[in-house]
């Protein structure tokens, strides 16, 4: 059944993947806008809950609704939800403190950390080529975040916290990738997509008694404006459609072929950051992001050469450089 639903159509696969990455970047921009008057936990709740209707409708239309509700390893879904929701909270918090292109550039560290965790937790062998690619990527990340850690004049402590939050989110997303490699052995992609949205909605709702947690107590109990509510609901809906598109793209092309297109998010983030937020990437961001992208592409190429099946974890997550 799975093979009969898979077609070799690279053009359609790339169009869906790049379209999904664009929508994820738009979602991140909307989150950044509403962060001025909406705490992080509340933003995560609306993003997750309003992503569910289009996902459920899509599963029903594809005839996979039963697969989406069927869970053979519920504890595994809970762990995926805990780690993924924590990463989302960190990402949304960082978006409120940093320029969009910088958030995107630091987020590209996820594949780098994934290789490290695969070696430490899964026992995968990391040969010299991939080790050098990882080292190059880490150097790029350090170049991006170094100005935030220097406390020079012009850089605030809040920006430093934001950079550390995005870096933490990248590490957590890498752990999600590792967890998904095990989860897909017993769970369908439909179930992974559905239960992540469900657990993220429930977990973020638990932050309500804590004032939705972040960014400040003064902001946490303020009722958002109708405009902010409309934007966050739009962000959640957009995220749902983006998730559908990125999942559907793997029906028409292989994961190794589509993986490099994750980095198109830097183009979208730069353009949106420039036009909407008047954010211009610094030379450190551009140089660091370039090194991280080169390192990531080299890892993808090497894994393809070695025949590593990267498709096990890719279909159910957001692009590495965006808010998931």
N, C-alpha and C positions, 0 to 999 in steps of 0.2 A: 504493500500500500504506500509506504513512504517513498519508494523509488518511483512509482507511477505519478506521484505528485511533484516530482523534482524535474526541472527542465534546465537545459544548458542555454541560457540567454544572458550573456555577460552585460550587454547594454542595459537591459531591464534591471539586472542585479545592481549595477553601479548606480543607475538612476535612483533606485529605491534607497540604497545605502547613503548616498550623498544627500538625498532629500531628507532622510531621517536625521542625519547629522545636522543639517540646517535647522530642522525643527527643534532638535535638542538645544541648539545654540540660542534659538529664539526663546525657548523655555527658560534658559539660564538668564537671558536678558530681562525677561518678565519678572523672574524671581528677584533679580537685582533691583528692579524698580520698586517692587512692593516691600523690599526689606527695610525701606525707610520708615514704614509704619506698621509692619507686621513681623512678629517674632518668628524665629526659625522653625520651631515646632509646629506652629500654626501653618506656615508655608508648606512644610513637608506633608501635613495632613491634607490640605487642599490639593497639592500636587498629586498625591497618591490616590486619594478617593475619587477625584474627577478623571483620573487616568483609567479607572476600572470600567466605566460604561462602554467606551469604544473598544476596550480589550475584550470584554464579555460579548459584545455584539459581534466582533470579528470572529471569536471562537465559535459562536453559534452559527454564523454564516459559513464558516469553513467546516462545520460538522465536528468540531473538536471540543465542544463545551463539556462533554462528559470527561474527556481527557484532562481538561483544565481543572475540574473539581476533584479528580481522582488523585489521591496522594498516597504513595506507598511508603514514603519516609517523611512523615509530618515533622518530626524533630529536625530533620535536615532542612526543611523549608523554614522552620522557626529560626534556626541558626543563620540561614541565608538572609532572612528578614532582619535579624538583629544587626548583623555586620553591615548589610546594605543600607539599612536605615541610618545607622551611625555614620556611614560614609556620606549619605545624603545630607544629614544635619550639618556635618563639618563643611561640606561643599556650599550649602546655602549660607552658612555663617560666613565663610570666606568670601562669598560673592558680595556680601554687604560691606566688606572692608577693603576689597582689592579691585583693580580694573579687570574687566572681562578677559582681555587678552592674556593678562598675567595668570589668572585662574586657569585658563585653558592650557597655557604653557606648562605650569606646574603639574596639571592633571595628566600630562603625557608621561609622567613617571610611572604610571600604573603598569605598563608592560615590563618595564625594567624591574620593578619589585616582584612582578609575577614570576619572572625567571629565577630570582633569588629565592623566593618562597618554594618554587617547584623543586629547587635543589635541596632546600633545607627540610621541607615537609613531605615531599613526594619521592625524594631520593633520585630525582632526575639528574643525569650527568651534564654538567656545564663545561664544555670544552673551551679551549683557548679563544676561539673565534667569538663565541657568545659571551665569554667573560669580558673580552675587550669591548664588545658592543654595549654590555651592561655598564662597564666603567665609563665609556663615552657618554652614555645617557645620564649617569649620575653626575658627571662633571657639568653637563648642561643644566641639570636641575640646580646644582650649587651656584652656577652663574646667575640663574634667574632669581634665586632667593637670597643670595649674598647681600645685595643692597638692603634688604629688609632686616637682615640680622646685624647690620653694622651700626644701627642707631645714629646714622649721620644726620646732620641737619636737613630737614625736609622729609624725613621718614618718621612716621609716628609709631608708637608702640602698638596701636591697634592694627596697623598694617602688618607688623611683625606677627601678631597673633593670627591675622588672616592668612598669611603665608604658611604658618605652621599648621593651621586648620586644613588648608588645601593639601599640604603634603601628607598629613595624617589621613585625609580622605583617599589619597592615592594609594597609600599603604593598605587601607581597609578594602578598597576595591580590588587590589591584588589578591587579598585573602579571599574575597568573594570568588574571584576567578579560580583559585585553587579548590575552593569548596564546591564550585559548580562542576569541576572535572569529576568529582566523586558523585555529586547529586544526579547528574545526567545518566548515570549507570542504571538507575531505577526509576527516574522521573521523566515525564515528557516535557518538552519545551513549553507546551501550553500550561501545564501545571506550575512550572517554575515562574512563568510570567504572571499568572493569575495570583498565586499565593504570595509573591513578593509584594504586589500592589496591596493585597489584603493585609499582610502583616505590617507593612509600612504604615498603612492607614491606622491600624489599631495601636501600634507602638507610638506613633506621633500623637495620637489622641491622649495617651497617658501623660504627656507633658502638660496638658491643660491645667491640672491641679498645681503644677509648678510655675504657672504663669507663662506657659509655652517656652520657658527657659531662656531664650536669647533673642535679642541682644541686650535688653535692659529691663529692669522691673518697671520703670516708668512707661515703657512701651508695651509691656506684655499684657496688661489688662485693658488697653485702649481698643475700642471697637474699630476695626478698619473701615475706611470709607468705602462707598459703593464702587468707586473706581478701582480701588485696591482689590476688592473682592472679585470684581469682573476680570481683572488682570490675572489673579492667581487661579481662578477657575479656568480661564483660557490656557494658562500654563499647564495645568493638569490635563486638560483635554488634548492640547498639543503633544504633551508627553505620551499620552495613550496612543495617538496616531503615529508618533515617531517610533514607539516600541513595535507597533504592528508592521511598519515599513521596514525596520531593521531586521525583524524576524522573517518577513516575507522575502527579503533580499537573498536569504540563504537558500531559498527554493530555486533560484535561478543562477547562482554562482557559488563557488567554493569560498570557505572562510579565509583561506590563505590569499586568494585573489582579491578579496574585498578589504582585508585588514588595512592595507596602506591608506585607503580612503578615509580612515578615521582622522587622519591628520588634516583633512580639508577644513576641520572645525576651526583651525587657527586663522584661515582666511575669513571665514564667517565671523569669528569673534573679533577680529581686527576691524572689519568693516562696520559691524554693529556697534562696537565700542567707540569707533570714530564718529559715526553719524548720530548716535543716540546719546552717548555719555561723554563725548569729546575727549575720549581716551586715546592717546597715541602711544604705541608700544615703545619702550626704551630700547636702546641698543643691547642692553644686557638681556632683556626678554627675547629679542629677536635672535641673538647669538645663541643663547642658552636653548631656546626652543628648537633651533636648527640642529644643534648637537643631539638633543633628546630625540628628535624625529629621525635623524640619521641612525642613531643607536637602535631605535625601535624598528625601523625598516630593515636593518641588518639582522636583527633577531628574527623578524618575520621571514626574511629570505632564507636564513639558515634553518629555521624550523621546517620550512617548506622543502628544502633540500634533504633534510633528514627524514622527511615523511611524517613529521609530528602532526597529529590531528588536532588543530587548534579550534575546529568547529564545535567541539564539545562545550565550550564555555562562552563562545561569542554571541550566539543568537539572542540570549536573554538579558544582555546588559547594554548599557549605554556606551557610546564612544568614550574612550579613555579621557579625552581632554574636555569633556563636557560634564555638566551636572546630570547625574542619573536619577 
